[in-house]
Amino acid sequence: MYINTKHLGIALLAPSLVAANSMKTLLSKRDATTYEQNAVCTADQLLRSYGTVNTGLFGQDLWWQSGNFISALATFFQLDPNYGSIHNNIFATTLSEAPGYGNYANFLNGWYDDEGWWGNAFLDVYDYTSDSTYLNQAITIYNDIVGGLGTPCGGIWWDKDHTYVAAISNGLYTELAAGLANRAGGGSYLANAEANWNWFFSSGIVGSDNIVRDGLNSDDSCSLNGNVFTYNQGVILGAAAELYKATGNQTYLATAAALADASTASGSDLTSSSGILTEGCDKSASCDTTAEMFKGAYIRGLRKLQLVDPESNWLNYITANAQSLWNNDLSVQNVNGESECIVGSAWAGPFNSNQANAVTQGAALDALNAALAATQ
Ligand SMILES: *[C@@H]1O[C@H](CO)[C@@H](O)[C@H](O)[C@H]1NC(C)=O
C-alpha cells in the first residue's frame, strides 16, 4: 500500500520514521563551506515538494526534472547514508507510481532525452541501493532509446516524431549505454556508447572552441542549431567518465578535460566573469522550469569527471559554485525551529523568489553533491 507521508504530516508518521523528526535541520549560521549540512537542508526543501501534486514526482508538471531530482537524491543518499536511510522509500514509490503521471509506462514517452534522464537516474538509484530492479528499469529504458538510432544526421533522435537531433538526447544515451556497460555488462552497451561518442565529436555539435551546441536540424541538411546551454556541456562529461571506466582509454578523459576547461573558464559562454556557472537566462532572471534544471546536470557531469580525473581547477570551480549559491542565492526561513533552505536559479545571485522552486532546489543539490563528493 502506498501512503503519501507528505500529506500526513510529521505527527502522524509511523514510529520507525520519527527519527526523521530528530534529524531536522536548524542552521545556527550560514556557512557556505558546510556542504553536507547545506545539502541536508537543501534536500529537505526538495523533498517537501515530493508527492504534493503528482505521486512519485516533485511538484507539478516536472516529469523529466523529477528524474534529475531522483539522480541528485540517490547521489546524496550515497554520500550521506544516515540521511538516505530516512528517505530511501521514495525510490520504490517513484518506480511504481510516477509513470501514472502521463501514462508513461516504464518511464517511456515521446522524447528520448526524457527517457535518458530517467535511465541514468535509475543507474544512480542502483548504485545507492544495489537493487537490480532499478538496473533492469534502466535497461528497459535503454532498449527503447536504441530504437531512436538512424537519423539522417547520425546519432539518435530527440523525439519519436523525428523532428530534431538534440545533443542532450545523445549525451544521455551515450552516458546510459556506457553506464550499463559498467554495471550490467555484455550486450552492445559499450559498442553503442563508443559509436555514439565518436559520432557526437564528428557531427559538428562540438565546436572548435570545445563548447557543445544544441543539436542538428534534420529537416535542413543537418544544419547546426548553435544555441548553448549548460546541460549539453555537462552530460557528455559524465559520459566520458563512464566510458573511461569501461575502457581505461585516456582519450575520453583528455577530450572531456578540454570541454571542462573551456566551460569552467571565467567569462566563457557558460561561466560568469567571477567564475560562477551561469545559464543564459540567469542573466535576465528569465529561466523557466526547463532551463532552471540545466546547471544541475552540468555540475553533475563535472562531478563525475572530477571523481575519475581530479583537477584542482575543477575542484575550485565546484566549491566556488557551491559556496556562491549559499552566500548569494539562498533564502533561509525558520519555521517551527527548523530551517528551510530555499535556493534560487542564479548561483551568482541575487536570490529572486520568482526563480526559486523545486527545480532550482534540485539543481542546487547537484552543486552541493559535487562539492561534498569532490572534497571527501
Ligand atoms: C580510445 O578512444 C578513442 C576515441 O573513441 C579511439 O579513437 C582510440 O582508438 C581508442 N584507443 C584505444 C587504444 O582503444
The ligand as an ORCA input file, in Angstrom:
! r2SCAN-3c Opt
* xyz 0 1
  C      40.477      5.435    -27.406
  O      39.265      6.091    -27.759
  C      39.377      6.876    -28.961
  C      38.057      7.622    -29.104
  O      36.994      6.745    -29.220
  C      39.713      5.973    -30.120
  O      39.848      6.750    -31.288
  C      41.009      5.224    -29.846
  O      41.244      4.298    -30.860
  C      40.908      4.494    -28.509
  N      42.214      3.924    -28.165
  C      42.387      2.639    -27.894
  C      43.759      2.231    -27.517
  O      41.468      1.836    -27.947
*
